[in-house]
Amino acid sequence: MKSFWHSLLLAFQFFTVLPVHKELPLTRSTITGMFACLPWLGALMGTTVAGVLYCLTQWTASSEVMLAFIVIGLFALWTGGLHLDGFIDMGDAYFSYRDRDKRLEILDDPRVGAFGVLSILFLLFGKFVVLHELFVQNKFALWMVVFIPFLTRVGMSFYFMSLNCSKEKGLAYFFQSHINVKLLKIMMLLSLLLVMPVVLIITKFSMLPILLVIVLAFALVIFRQFTLRNFGGVSGDLLGASIEGVEVVLWVTLLLCA
């Protein structure tokens, strides 16, 4: 129980802006547990966003523009823009069109270049347009804003476990060296098995949740190949970029198929 509590606090400490002013043990058990908690942390984020959306739609006359902005803004607030920062760095590195070593160097550079700015603008505007269309076309449902952040973090963990790190240093390398891969895979699959029946019941046994899982798998395979070809391995920035990129793919899937 104590190990679970430490893992949960580590998830909040490393992946949200909530202050956890406590020195926690970074062991194989707690780090594996931290990654196992991430999908549920994503669902918690989504639940708070869903609660705000429900209040706005029930008791105010908020427009679709405002609702789409609220979804993007609250998730960014929850994470402190951590994953967006990873997407910016990936954009800077990839669009530099340099060799792999130079790309990795740019990935580690805290400065933001023009390509990074353009990448994040297209990401945010793209997400905004898709969400706005979902609201306008009455295709948006509250379960979506809970299920998608859950799924993206499940996907991120499988992506992380499927690749070696691009550099043998840094936080991502430390985490990867302390993960019990077999146990984490089992925990991720169990999380999916627990959530899917609930989502299917909520959606009245729609095929949409199953379709989202299938699209997630395809998107991760493609992003994994992209990572290997351009960076030679995974990094902390690429983990954040995977969450942001796959999230947009899933929202587009809902827009096209809902």
C-alpha positions as CSV (number, residue, x, y, z in Angstrom):
1,M,0.0,0.0,0.0
2,K,2.8,2.4,0.8
3,S,4.5,1.6,-2.5
4,F,1.3,2.4,-4.4
5,W,1.0,5.7,-2.5
6,H,4.5,6.6,-3.4
7,S,3.9,5.7,-7.1
8,L,0.8,7.8,-7.2
9,L,2.6,10.8,-5.7
10,L,5.4,10.3,-8.1
11,A,2.9,10.4,-11.0
12,F,1.6,13.7,-9.7
13,Q,5.1,15.0,-9.0
14,F,6.5,14.3,-12.5
15,F,3.5,14.6,-14.8
16,T,1.3,17.4,-13.3
17,V,1.7,20.9,-11.9
18,L,0.3,19.8,-8.5
19,P,3.0,20.5,-5.9
20,V,4.2,17.3,-4.1
21,H,6.9,18.7,-1.8
22,K,8.1,15.3,-0.6
23,E,11.2,13.3,-1.2
24,L,9.9,10.0,-2.6
25,P,11.9,6.7,-3.3
26,L,12.7,6.2,-6.9
27,T,12.9,2.4,-6.9
28,R,12.0,-0.2,-9.5
29,S,8.7,-0.8,-7.8
30,T,7.6,2.8,-7.4
31,I,8.7,3.9,-10.9
32,T,6.8,0.9,-12.5
33,G,3.8,1.8,-10.4
34,M,4.1,5.5,-11.4
35,F,3.7,4.6,-15.1
36,A,0.9,2.2,-14.2
37,C,-0.9,5.2,-12.5
38,L,-0.6,7.5,-15.5
39,P,-3.7,6.3,-17.5
40,W,-5.8,6.8,-14.3
41,L,-4.2,10.2,-13.8
42,G,-5.2,11.0,-17.3
43,A,-8.7,9.9,-16.6
44,L,-8.8,12.0,-13.4
45,M,-7.7,15.1,-15.5
46,G,-10.4,14.3,-18.0
47,T,-13.0,13.9,-15.2
48,T,-12.3,17.4,-13.9
49,V,-12.5,18.8,-17.4
50,A,-15.8,17.0,-18.0
51,G,-17.1,18.4,-14.7
52,V,-16.3,22.0,-15.8
53,L,-17.8,21.4,-19.2
54,Y,-21.0,20.0,-17.7
55,C,-21.4,23.0,-15.4
56,L,-20.7,25.4,-18.3
57,T,-23.2,23.7,-20.6
58,Q,-25.9,23.4,-18.0
59,W,-25.7,26.8,-16.3
60,T,-24.2,29.1,-18.8
61,A,-24.6,30.0,-22.4
62,S,-21.0,29.3,-23.3
63,S,-20.3,29.1,-27.0
64,E,-18.6,26.2,-28.8
65,V,-15.5,28.4,-29.2
66,M,-15.3,28.8,-25.4
67,L,-15.9,25.1,-24.7
68,A,-13.1,24.0,-27.1
69,F,-10.8,26.6,-25.6
70,I,-11.6,25.3,-22.1
71,V,-10.8,21.7,-23.0
72,I,-7.4,22.6,-24.4
73,G,-6.6,25.1,-21.6
74,L,-7.5,22.9,-18.7
75,F,-5.4,20.0,-19.9
76,A,-2.5,22.3,-20.5
77,L,-3.0,23.8,-17.0
78,W,-3.1,20.3,-15.5
79,T,0.2,19.3,-17.0
80,G,1.9,22.7,-16.9
81,G,2.4,22.4,-20.7
82,L,4.9,19.6,-20.1
83,H,3.8,17.5,-23.1
84,L,3.4,20.6,-25.3
85,D,7.0,21.4,-24.6
86,G,8.0,18.0,-25.8
87,F,6.0,18.5,-29.0
88,I,7.8,21.9,-29.5
89,D,11.2,20.4,-29.1
90,M,10.4,17.5,-31.5
91,G,9.2,20.0,-34.1
92,D,12.4,22.0,-33.8
93,A,14.6,18.9,-34.1
94,Y,12.7,17.2,-36.9
95,F,12.3,20.2,-39.1
96,S,15.9,21.2,-38.8
97,Y,16.5,18.4,-41.4
98,R,19.9,17.8,-39.9
99,D,21.6,14.4,-39.1
100,R,20.5,12.3,-36.2
101,D,23.1,13.5,-33.8
102,K,22.3,17.2,-34.5
103,R,18.6,16.4,-34.1
104,L,19.2,14.9,-30.6
105,E,21.3,17.9,-29.7
106,I,18.4,20.2,-30.7
107,L,16.0,18.0,-28.8
108,D,17.9,18.7,-25.6
109,D,18.2,22.4,-26.3
110,P,15.9,24.4,-24.0
111,R,15.6,27.2,-26.5
112,V,12.6,27.4,-28.9
113,G,13.1,27.9,-32.6
114,A,10.8,28.9,-35.4
115,F,10.0,25.3,-36.4
116,G,9.0,24.5,-32.8
117,V,6.7,27.5,-32.7
118,L,5.0,26.6,-36.0
119,S,4.6,23.0,-34.9
120,I,2.8,23.9,-31.7
121,L,0.6,26.5,-33.4
122,F,-0.5,23.9,-35.9
123,L,-1.1,21.3,-33.1
124,L,-3.1,23.7,-31.0
125,F,-5.1,25.2,-33.8
126,G,-5.8,21.8,-35.2
127,K,-7.0,20.5,-31.9
128,F,-9.1,23.6,-31.4
129,V,-10.8,23.2,-34.8
130,V,-11.5,19.5,-34.3
131,L,-13.0,20.1,-30.9
132,H,-15.0,23.1,-32.1
133,E,-16.5,20.9,-34.9
134,L,-17.4,18.2,-32.4
135,F,-19.3,20.7,-30.3
136,V,-21.0,22.4,-33.3
137,Q,-22.0,19.0,-34.9
138,N,-23.3,17.8,-31.5
139,K,-20.9,14.8,-31.6
140,F,-19.1,15.6,-28.4
141,A,-19.8,13.5,-25.3
142,L,-18.3,13.8,-21.8
143,W,-17.0,10.2,-21.8
144,M,-14.6,11.2,-24.7
145,V,-12.8,13.8,-22.6
146,V,-12.1,11.2,-19.9
147,F,-11.3,8.2,-22.2
148,I,-8.9,9.9,-24.6
149,P,-6.4,11.1,-22.0
150,F,-6.6,7.6,-20.4
151,L,-5.9,6.0,-23.8
152,T,-3.0,8.3,-24.8
153,R,-1.2,7.5,-21.5
154,V,-1.7,3.7,-22.0
155,G,-0.2,4.2,-25.5
156,M,2.7,6.3,-24.3
157,S,3.7,3.5,-21.9
158,F,3.7,0.9,-24.6
159,Y,5.6,3.2,-26.9
160,F,8.2,3.8,-24.1
161,M,8.6,0.1,-23.4
162,S,9.0,-0.7,-27.1
163,L,12.2,1.4,-27.7
164,N,15.6,2.0,-26.2
165,C,16.4,5.6,-25.2
166,S,18.2,7.7,-27.7
167,K,20.8,8.6,-25.1
168,E,22.1,6.8,-22.1
169,K,21.4,9.7,-19.8
170,G,18.6,11.8,-18.6
171,L,15.4,11.2,-16.7
172,A,13.8,9.0,-19.4
173,Y,16.8,6.7,-19.4
174,F,16.7,6.5,-15.7
175,F,13.0,5.7,-15.7
176,Q,13.4,3.1,-18.4
177,S,16.2,1.3,-16.6
178,H,14.0,1.0,-13.5
179,I,10.8,-0.3,-15.2
180,N,9.6,-3.8,-14.8
181,V,8.5,-4.1,-18.4
182,K,6.6,-7.4,-18.0
183,L,4.7,-6.2,-15.0
184,L,3.9,-2.8,-16.5
185,K,2.5,-4.4,-19.7
186,I,0.2,-6.6,-17.6
187,M,-0.9,-3.6,-15.6
188,M,-1.6,-1.6,-18.7
189,L,-3.7,-4.4,-20.2
190,L,-5.6,-4.8,-17.0
191,S,-6.3,-1.1,-16.9
192,L,-7.8,-1.4,-20.4
193,L,-9.8,-4.4,-19.5
194,L,-11.2,-2.6,-16.5
195,V,-12.1,0.5,-18.4
196,M,-13.4,-0.8,-21.7
197,P,-16.6,-2.5,-20.3
198,V,-17.5,0.7,-18.5
199,V,-17.0,2.9,-21.6
200,L,-19.0,0.4,-23.7
201,I,-21.9,0.5,-21.3
202,I,-21.8,4.3,-21.2
203,T,-21.8,4.5,-25.0
204,K,-24.5,1.8,-25.3
205,F,-22.1,-0.6,-26.8
206,S,-21.0,1.7,-29.6
207,M,-18.0,0.6,-31.7
208,L,-16.3,4.0,-31.1
209,P,-14.3,3.0,-28.0
210,I,-13.0,-0.2,-29.8
211,L,-12.2,1.9,-32.9
212,L,-10.2,4.4,-30.8
213,V,-8.1,1.5,-29.4
214,I,-7.4,0.2,-32.9
215,V,-6.5,3.7,-34.2
216,L,-4.3,4.2,-31.1
217,A,-2.4,1.0,-31.9
218,F,-1.8,2.0,-35.6
219,A,-0.8,5.6,-34.6
220,L,1.8,4.2,-32.1
221,V,3.3,1.9,-34.7
222,I,3.7,4.8,-37.1
223,F,5.1,7.1,-34.5
224,R,7.5,4.4,-33.3
225,Q,8.9,4.0,-36.8
226,F,9.1,7.8,-37.1
227,T,11.1,7.9,-33.8
228,L,13.5,5.2,-34.9
229,R,14.2,6.7,-38.3
230,N,14.7,10.2,-37.1
231,F,16.0,10.0,-33.5
232,G,17.2,6.4,-33.0
233,G,15.3,6.0,-29.8
234,V,12.9,7.5,-27.3
235,S,13.4,10.5,-25.0
236,G,11.3,12.4,-22.5
237,D,10.4,15.1,-25.1
238,L,9.2,12.4,-27.5
239,L,7.1,10.8,-24.8
240,G,5.3,14.1,-24.4
241,A,5.0,14.6,-28.1
242,S,3.5,11.1,-28.5
243,I,0.7,12.0,-26.0
244,E,-0.1,15.3,-27.8
245,G,0.1,13.9,-31.3
246,V,-1.9,10.7,-30.7
247,E,-4.5,12.8,-28.8
248,V,-5.2,14.8,-31.9
249,V,-5.4,11.7,-34.0
250,L,-8.0,10.3,-31.7
251,W,-10.1,13.5,-31.7
252,V,-10.0,13.5,-35.5
253,T,-11.2,9.8,-35.4
254,L,-14.1,10.9,-33.3
255,L,-15.0,13.8,-35.6
256,L,-15.0,11.5,-38.6
257,C,-16.8,8.5,-37.0
258,A,-18.9,9.7,-34.1
